[in-house]
Amino acid sequence: MAEKCSEQMYIITSAYFIMKSAPITKSLIPIQPNISQITSISFKQQFKLKTHINSSNNDNQIIQNPSMSDILQSSKAQNLDLHLQTLGPFFRITAKSLETNKVLGKAEGVIRVWWKKGKILHLDSIKLTRETLGMDRSIFGIGLFIGAVMIRHGYDCGCKTAELLAINDSDVYHAKLVKFYRRIGFEPVYEVTGSSMGDLAHMLVWGGVGTRMDANVERLLLKWCTRFMSNKGSNL
C-alpha cells in the first residue's frame, strides 16, 4: 500500500469545478481538448506593471506587481519549468524539473463570471508529487510558484478576487490547510458543512465540505512581490 501511495499525486488543496459533460468526482478532472485548440501562453511576453507606494519606512518606495516573466525567471532560478495552458476560461499549470524533466506538480482552475461580482479566479486544485512534498519545507516551495502563476493569470484576465475551498477530509489536515492559506493571504468566508440547504450550492461547485476562502488578487501579488522580483524597487 505504501508503494502505491508513493506513486500518487498528493492534493494540497482539493477544490473542484463541475463540467456539464462530467459527473462530480473527488479526483482532478482532466482536461483533454484537441491540442490544436490549446492556446500556449508566451512567457516572454511582457505585461504592463502597476506600481504602488510602500510607505512602511521613512522613504517612500515604488513597488511593482511581479509580471508573469518575473515569476517564471524566479522559478527557473529554482530549477523549475512552469507552463500555462488555457482553453476558454479553463487553465492548467504544469511544473517540471529542469534537471530531470519530471513533472513535479500540476494545477487547474477556471475564470468564472458572476453577476455583480465580475470575474472570479476559481482555484480548483494543486497536486504535488511526494518528491515535491519533500522539497517543500516551507510555504516558499514549489506550491507557491504554481500558485503565483495562477494568481498572475487571474490578474491578467481582470479578476479581482480569488476563491478556493480548503477541503475538510480530516480535522488535523483541514486545520493545516486553513493555516497555510491564511499565511498566503486568503481569509475564511464560509464554512461548508453540508448540514444546511444553503450548503448544497457550494458542494455542487466544490465537490465537498470545508472552509471557503477568498483573497484579493492584487494584494496577493503585492504580498509576495519580493519573492519573485529582485532590485525592482526604486526610491522616490
Sequence and secondary structure as in RCSB ss.txt:
>XXXX:A:sequence
MAEKCSEQMYIITSAYFIMKSAPITKSLIPIQPNISQITSISFKQQFKLKTHINSSNNDNQIIQNPSMSDILQSS
KAQNLDLHLQTLGPFFRITAKSLETNKVLGKAEGVIRVWWKKGKILHLDSIKLTRETLGMDRSIFGIGLFIGAVM
IRHGYDCGCKTAELLAINDSDVYHAKLVKFYRRIGFEPVYEVTGSSMGDLAHMLVWGGVGTRMDANVERLLLKWC
TRFMSNKGSNL
>XXXX:A:secstr
 HHHHHTSEEEEEE     TTS   SS       GGG EE  TTS     EEEE SSSS EEEE   HHHHHHHH
HHTTEEEEEEEETTEEEEEEEETTT  EEEEEEEEEEEETTTEEEEEEEEEEEEHHHHHH SSSSSHHHHHHHHH
HHHHHHTT  EEEEEEE SSHHHHHHHHHHHHHHT EEEEEE S STHHHHHHHHHSS EEEEEEEHHHHHHHTH
HHH SS  EE 
